[in-house]
Amino acid sequence: MDTSTTGSIVEALTRAIVEHRLQPGSKLAEQKLADHFGVSRTLVRQALFQLAQNRLIRLEPARGAFVASPSVDEARQVFAVRRMLETEMTRAFVRTVSPERIQALRDHVAREKQAVAREDVPGRTELLGDFHVRMAELMGNQVLAQLLGELISRCALITLMYQTHAAAEHSSDEHAAIIEALEAGDETRAVTLMDEHLTHVEASLAFDRKLPTHDISMALS
C-alpha cells in the first residue's frame, strides 16, 4: 500500500473541505478522484475510509462517499453537552491536580501553539480538541475521554471549516489560562474559564462563508 499517495489524497481533500472549496453534501465519486490523482480506485477508497474515520466525510452503503454536512444546530447542541460535562470535569481535575498532570497539559499546549504558528489547520483543530480529551485521560477516566472524543469529532468539521486563525490562537491562550487556574487549585476560576472558553469557541465559528462548489476537479485545482 502506497501510504504517501493515500496521505496526499487525504491532505488534498481535507484542504479542499477546510478551505470551503468542496460543499458539505458533495458526492466524492471514486472514479473521478482516481482520474484526478492518477491512481487506482483502491488507493482512493483507502483515503476515503481515513477521511470517514476523521468524520470529514460519510460513507453510505451502495451510495458512496459524501462530504459530511453537520448542521449549525448540531454544533450548538454538542457545545451545550460539552459545557455540562467539562465544567464538572474541571472541578474534579482541580481536586486531583498534580505537578505531573499540569506538565502534561503544558506540553500539549506547546504543541498547539506550534501548529497555530505554522498555520496547520487540520493539526491545530485536532490538538485544540484533544486538550479536553487529555484532561479526562490524565484523570484516568477513559469513559469521559471517549465521550468527549466522540463529541469533539462530531463538530470537528464545523470547527475545521469555520474557525479563524485568530480564534484558534485565542483558544490556545485560553487553554494556557485554564492550566494556570488548575495549578493554583482555584476551582471557581478554572470552572469559569472553561465555561467561557467553550462559549468563545462556539461564538467564534464564522458561519457566513462563501459558497463552495460541488465540482471535484474545480475544488481540487
Sequence and secondary structure as in RCSB ss.txt:
>XXXX:A:sequence
MDTSTTGSIVEALTRAIVEHRLQPGSKLAEQKLADHFGVSRTLVRQALFQLAQNRLIRLEPARGAFVASPSVDEA
RQVFAVRRMLETEMTRAFVRTVSPERIQALRDHVAREKQAVAREDVPGRTELLGDFHVRMAELMGNQVLAQLLGE
LISRCALITLMYQTHAAAEHSSDEHAAIIEALEAGDETRAVTLMDEHLTHVEASLAFDRKLPTHDISMALS
>XXXX:A:secstr
  HHHHHHHHHHHHHHHHTT B TT EE HHHHHHHHTS HHHHHHHHHHHHHTTSEEEETTTEEEE    HHHH
HHHHHHHHHHHHHHHHHHHHT  HHHHHHHHHHHHHHHHHHHTT HHHHHHHHHHHHHHHHHHTT HHHHHHHHH
HHHHTHHHHHHH  HHHHHHHHHHHHHHHHHHHTT HHHHHHHHHHHHHHHHHT        BS HHHHH 
